[in-house]
Amino acid sequence: MPFPKLISDGLEITCIVTEVDWSTKLAISHYLPGDVTEGLSNIESRRPAAEAMLLTISTKIAAEATEAQALRQTLSSLGTAWVGMPIYSDEFLGSDAATPGARIYDSQKLIDLTVPAIVARDAALIADHTYAPLIVGHITQLPAIEPINGTLALCSVTVTEDSPWDFRVGVFGATSVGFWPDLQPDWSSPPKETPIVDYEFERIGMMREQVIDRTESRTRLTTEAGFSLITKAEVASLLSFYLASRGQLRPFIAPCWFAPDGGHDWPLTDVERANPALVLDQPSAQAPDIGVFRFSDDVLKLDFTTSTIAASTVRLSQVLDEVDYQGIIKPAPQRPARIFLYRVSYDVPGQVVYRFTTCWRPLTRTDDGTYQPAPMLHEQIEGGLDLSNEGLTLNSSVFDGNPLARFASNSLEGRLWLDVYECESDPINPDGAVLRWHGTVAAAPQTGRKYTARCEWLGGLLDREGPNVRIGPACNTCFMSPRCGHSKAALARTGIIQGVDAGAYPKLYSVMWDATEQPVSDALFPTAKVEIGEGESYESRLVLGPTRINQGGGWTGLRLDRPFRRPLSELIGATITWYPECDRSLAMCKLLDPIGWRARFRGHPNIPLVNLSLPSDNAATGGKK
């Protein structure tokens, strides 16, 4: 079967295990993201964005008869399914798994092309089976099928790796960090060397002479060369060096491939490696034979023309001011990656905490928990003198377990508190993360499959009226606060739901109360709330009114402002908690505590609702004649 659906780590992966058309090339791009910012004097600031590579593999497959029909059906029904592509240029027998030079990629998942099946990298391999590293991702753009005749067709397939961390692909082979490996350009396509300077020329007005800006910039070299790699060891040597250099981020000593004066022998001797000043030109040299370079691009592409031969074009940029006069590379202006941790607390009984991170892999904070990678990132945190305006916009998308989905589904029963931590260390140290922002998620409107959440600093505390109080007939104390003195534990009553009147609206829930507690009656309290469940399943509803069903048996019918979300099968027999609500009136305070209400009530019942002592807005409608 050319397109089997295999299961690995809970993912159903459609694997492409057809023959590769080696008359065309198989291209693999290796992406190591990073941010490079250059100042006016060419001093760079470099920041990594990931700890592993992302691969994109493109190849042309040939399918005939039943395989061609399976290809058509697979592409038509693929949708957003996971796709697995073997790296055919790195096939090996199970008996050669540990043979030096037999493998290029150190992937977390292998595909057994003989069965087929997906196995872990450390699994026991069958000696006579053929294996290949597996790239798991998506086909972001469905390809065209090119029929050759009535049954044979060619199809160019590109799979972009965007799989979970446990499917990442690494590289075998060790390399000397800081020095270009022993690889020479293929002179069938001569290298290119370009001096780069960032002067900006501009003609202002009618002047003949141009104005020159950025005169602080200095000329630096960029060099480009093609390489032919004829063994897996050479391919692994280039890739492992690129990975060790973290793409564009780390500088290294390399020869200038165009050296008219003969240049210096490469590779360097052990003595020269220990003391680069012996061969490294002074930093002021504009055209050195050996200099300090870095990769110019965050993508390194390999084109395999056969299962063993690959071609690659490498571009390097000269790095200035990162080597002293003794030839020692200074600490590069490399800044650590900025990793953010998002801790969302669902403030309900049985509090639920969600933990997410922008890192590619899970991060664990001691005494806190594990933060899982998720599509979530906030916009810039802005500060100012008006602290009430220090909000935050959190961008996210639809995924399983996203608490922002509670806004769209109208299932939010409590506040969502958000803590934003920043981890800025290399290597990443989650325990060293610093709290950057704290507040609540006020709203999370959904557009398509994306959320744009508006968050308020400190939960909008600075927008509240305080410490002033309103003088009026209503009590100025929060119900069930320490100052009020009432407690939920003392007032709450528990009961068991016995049935639901599905035909009535609002629905009537029949509840039997504990025999030791007084049944809830019509005249007991005019306002009340009920709760059911805790944590993710917690729900609270406003009671519109209790109705006595069975005086002797303690049955009570509760009409709620809206039905519970859980199905009827889960409601029958579920425990419900009922407790009164306070409207801050004197009558309610007396009802709750007929004896001690004087010590609790902090209103002025003799003052009318319209406080005459407050200034009124007397707008003048007339003026002088």
NORKA-V473687 format. One record per residue. N is the residue number from 1. OMEGA is omega in degrees with one decimal (999 if undefined). Layout:
<<N/OMEGA> <N/OMEGA>>
//
This chain:
<<1/-171.7> <2/-177.0> <3/-177.9> <4/174.4> <5/-175.7> <6/-177.8> <7/175.6> <8/178.9> <9/177.6> <10/179.1> <11/171.3> <12/-171.1> <13/174.1> <14/-174.1> <15/179.1> <16/-174.6> <17/177.0> <18/179.0> <19/177.6> <20/176.6> <21/-174.9> <22/172.6> <23/172.4> <24/-175.1> <25/171.8> <26/-174.1> <27/177.0> <28/176.9> <29/-178.4> <30/-172.6> <31/174.8> <32/-174.1> <33/176.9> <34/-180.0> <35/178.4> <36/179.0> <37/-175.3> <38/177.0> <39/-177.8> <40/-177.8> <41/175.2> <42/174.1> <43/-172.5> <44/169.2> <45/-174.0> <46/-176.7> <47/178.1> <48/178.3> <49/-178.3> <50/-179.7> <51/-178.2> <52/179.6> <53/167.3> <54/-175.9> <55/170.0> <56/-176.3> <57/180.0> <58/178.6> <59/177.0> <60/-179.0> <61/177.7> <62/-179.2> <63/-177.6> <64/174.7> <65/-175.3> <66/177.8> <67/178.2> <68/177.5> <69/177.2> <70/177.4> <71/179.1> <72/-178.8> <73/-179.0> <74/-179.1> <75/-178.4> <76/-176.0> <77/-173.2> <78/-179.0> <79/-179.7> <80/-177.3> <81/175.4> <82/-179.6> <83/176.2> <84/179.2> <85/174.5> <86/172.5> <87/-171.9> <88/-179.7> <89/-179.2> <90/176.3> <91/178.1> <92/174.8> <93/178.6> <94/179.2> <95/-179.4> <96/-174.1> <97/-177.4> <98/-178.6> <99/178.6> <100/178.3> <101/-178.7> <102/-175.8> <103/177.1> <104/-170.3> <105/175.8> <106/-175.8> <107/179.0> <108/-179.9> <109/174.1> <110/174.1> <111/175.5> <112/-176.4> <113/-179.3> <114/-172.9> <115/-4.9> <116/177.9> <117/177.7> <118/-179.8> <119/178.2> <120/-176.1> <121/-178.3> <122/179.7> <123/175.7> <124/-176.1> <125/178.8> <126/-169.1> <127/-174.0> <128/176.1> <129/178.0> <130/-178.5> <131/175.8> <132/173.0> <133/-175.7> <134/171.8> <135/-179.8> <136/-179.7> <137/-178.1> <138/166.7> <139/-172.6> <140/176.8> <141/-177.3> <142/-175.6> <143/175.0> <144/175.2> <145/-175.9> <146/179.6> <147/174.6> <148/173.6> <149/-176.1> <150/-176.3> <151/-175.1> <152/-179.8> <153/173.1> <154/-178.1> <155/177.2> <156/-174.5> <157/177.1> <158/178.5> <159/178.6> <160/-177.7> <161/173.2> <162/-174.4> <163/175.2> <164/-174.5> <165/-176.6> <166/177.6> <167/-174.6> <168/-178.3> <169/175.8> <170/-176.7> <171/172.2> <172/174.5> <173/177.9> <174/179.7> <175/179.2> <176/-177.7> <177/178.1> <178/-179.9> <179/179.3> <180/-179.2> <181/-177.5> <182/178.4> <183/-178.9> <184/179.8> <185/174.6> <186/-173.1> <187/172.6> <188/171.7> <189/-170.0> <190/175.7> <191/176.4> <192/177.5> <193/-176.3> <194/171.8> <195/-176.5> <196/173.0> <197/-171.8> <198/176.0> <199/176.5> <200/-178.7> <201/-178.3> <202/176.5> <203/-178.8> <204/179.7> <205/-176.9> <206/-177.5> <207/174.7> <208/-177.1> <209/179.7> <210/173.6> <211/-177.3> <212/177.8> <213/-178.6> <214/178.4> <215/175.4> <216/-177.4> <217/178.0> <218/-179.0> <219/177.1> <220/-174.4> <221/163.8> <222/-177.2> <223/-176.7> <224/-179.5> <225/175.8> <226/-178.2> <227/172.2> <228/-176.5> <229/-169.8> <230/176.9> <231/175.7> <232/179.9> <233/178.8> <234/177.1> <235/180.0> <236/179.5> <237/179.7> <238/-177.5> <239/-179.5> <240/176.7> <241/177.2> <242/179.5> <243/178.9> <244/177.5> <245/-179.7> <246/178.7> <247/-177.2> <248/-161.2> <249/-173.0> <250/177.7> <251/179.4> <252/177.6> <253/-176.5> <254/177.2> <255/169.8> <256/-172.3> <257/173.2> <258/-178.7> <259/-175.9> <260/-178.3> <261/178.2> <262/177.6> <263/-178.5> <264/179.8> <265/178.2> <266/9.9> <267/179.1> <268/174.6> <269/178.6> <270/179.0> <271/179.7> <272/176.6> <273/179.2> <274/-179.7> <275/-176.7> <276/-179.5> <277/-179.9> <278/-176.0> <279/-174.2> <280/179.0> <281/177.1> <282/-177.8> <283/-178.3> <284/-178.7> <285/-176.5> <286/-178.8> <287/-175.8> <288/171.2> <289/176.3> <290/-177.5> <291/177.5> <292/-176.0> <293/168.3> <294/175.2> <295/-178.5> <296/-172.2> <297/174.7> <298/176.7> <299/174.0> <300/-173.8> <301/174.8> <302/175.9> <303/179.0> <304/177.2> <305/170.4> <306/-179.4> <307/-178.2> <308/-174.5> <309/-179.1> <310/175.4> <311/-179.6> <312/174.3> <313/-176.5> <314/177.1> <315/179.8> <316/177.0> <317/179.0> <318/-179.8> <319/-179.2> <320/173.1> <321/175.2> <322/175.5> <323/-179.3> <324/-173.9> <325/173.3> <326/178.0> <327/-179.2> <328/178.7> <329/178.3> <330/172.3> <331/-176.0> <332/177.7> <333/-178.3> <334/179.4> <335/-179.6> <336/178.6> <337/175.6> <338/179.9> <339/179.8> <340/176.9> <341/-178.8> <342/178.9> <343/-178.5> <344/-178.9> <345/177.3> <346/-169.7> <347/175.8> <348/173.6> <349/-172.4> <350/-172.1> <351/178.7> <352/-179.7> <353/176.0> <354/-178.2> <355/-179.4> <356/179.1> <357/175.0> <358/178.7> <359/-179.7> <360/-176.6> <361/177.9> <362/177.6> <363/-177.7> <364/174.4> <365/-179.9> <366/178.7> <367/177.2> <368/-179.6> <369/-176.4> <370/178.4> <371/-176.2> <372/176.0> <373/-178.3> <374/175.9> <375/-175.5> <376/179.6> <377/-179.3> <378/173.5> <379/-172.9> <380/176.6> <381/-177.8> <382/178.4> <383/179.5> <384/179.9> <385/178.5> <386/-174.9> <387/-178.5> <388/-179.3> <389/-176.7> <390/178.2> <391/-178.3> <392/175.8> <393/-177.9> <394/179.3> <395/-179.6> <396/179.3> <397/-178.7> <398/171.6> <399/-177.9> <400/177.9> <401/178.7> <402/-178.3> <403/179.2> <404/179.1> <405/-180.0> <406/177.5> <407/-177.8> <408/-177.7> <409/179.5> <410/-179.2> <411/-179.6> <412/-176.4> <413/180.0> <414/-178.5> <415/170.1> <416/177.8> <417/-177.0> <418/171.8> <419/179.0> <420/177.0> <421/176.4> <422/178.3> <423/-176.7> <424/-179.0> <425/178.6> <426/5.3> <427/-175.8> <428/179.6> <429/-177.3> <430/-179.0> <431/178.1> <432/-179.3> <433/-176.6> <434/177.5> <435/-178.8> <436/-175.3> <437/178.1> <438/178.4> <439/-179.2> <440/173.9> <441/-175.9> <442/-178.7> <443/179.4> <444/178.1> <445/-176.8> <446/174.2> <447/-173.8> <448/178.1> <449/-178.6> <450/176.1> <451/171.4> <452/-171.8> <453/174.6> <454/-175.0> <455/-177.9> <456/-179.1> <457/-179.6> <458/177.9> <459/-179.8> <460/-176.6> <461/-176.7> <462/176.0> <463/-179.0> <464/177.8> <465/179.6> <466/3.2> <467/-179.2> <468/177.3> <469/176.4> <470/177.9> <471/-178.9> <472/-176.8> <473/-179.0> <474/179.6> <475/-179.4> <476/-176.5> <477/175.9> <478/-178.4> <479/179.2> <480/173.2> <481/177.8> <482/179.5> <483/177.5> <484/177.4> <485/176.4> <486/178.1> <487/179.8> <488/-178.7> <489/-178.3> <490/-175.1> <491/-173.1> <492/174.4> <493/-178.7> <494/178.5> <495/-179.0> <496/178.5> <497/-178.5> <498/-178.0> <499/-179.1> <500/175.6> <501/-172.9> <502/-176.4> <503/-176.7> <504/173.7> <505/-2.5> <506/-176.6> <507/178.5> <508/179.2> <509/178.4> <510/-174.3> <511/173.4> <512/-178.7> <513/177.5> <514/-177.7> <515/-179.2> <516/-178.9> <517/178.0> <518/178.4> <519/177.8> <520/-177.3> <521/-178.7> <522/-171.7> <523/-174.5> <524/179.8> <525/-179.1> <526/179.9> <527/-179.7> <528/176.6> <529/174.0> <530/178.3> <531/177.0> <532/178.7> <533/176.3> <534/-179.9> <535/-178.4> <536/-175.3> <537/-177.5> <538/175.3> <539/175.3> <540/-178.4> <541/175.1> <542/179.6> <543/177.6> <544/178.1> <545/174.9> <546/178.9> <547/-179.2> <548/178.0> <549/-177.1> <550/-176.5> <551/-174.7> <552/-175.6> <553/179.2> <554/178.6> <555/177.5> <556/174.2> <557/-178.3> <558/173.7> <559/-175.2> <560/-178.8> <561/175.0> <562/-176.1> <563/171.9> <564/-179.1> <565/-174.8> <566/-176.8> <567/-177.7> <568/-178.2> <569/178.6> <570/-178.5> <571/-176.4> <572/-179.4> <573/-179.8> <574/178.8> <575/-179.2> <576/178.5> <577/-179.4> <578/175.0> <579/-176.9> <580/173.1> <581/-178.4> <582/176.9> <583/175.9> <584/177.5> <585/178.6> <586/-179.6> <587/178.7> <588/179.9> <589/177.4> <590/179.8> <591/-179.9> <592/-178.1> <593/-175.8> <594/-175.8> <595/-171.9> <596/-175.4> <597/-177.4> <598/-179.6> <599/-176.8> <600/-171.7> <601/-178.1> <602/173.8> <603/178.3> <604/-171.3> <605/-177.9> <606/177.3> <607/179.8> <608/179.3> <609/175.3> <610/-176.0> <611/-177.2> <612/-179.2> <613/178.8> <614/-179.9> <615/179.2> <616/-179.2> <617/179.1> <618/-177.8> <619/178.3> <620/-179.0> <621/-177.6> <622/178.8> <623/179.3> <624/175.9> <625/999>>
//
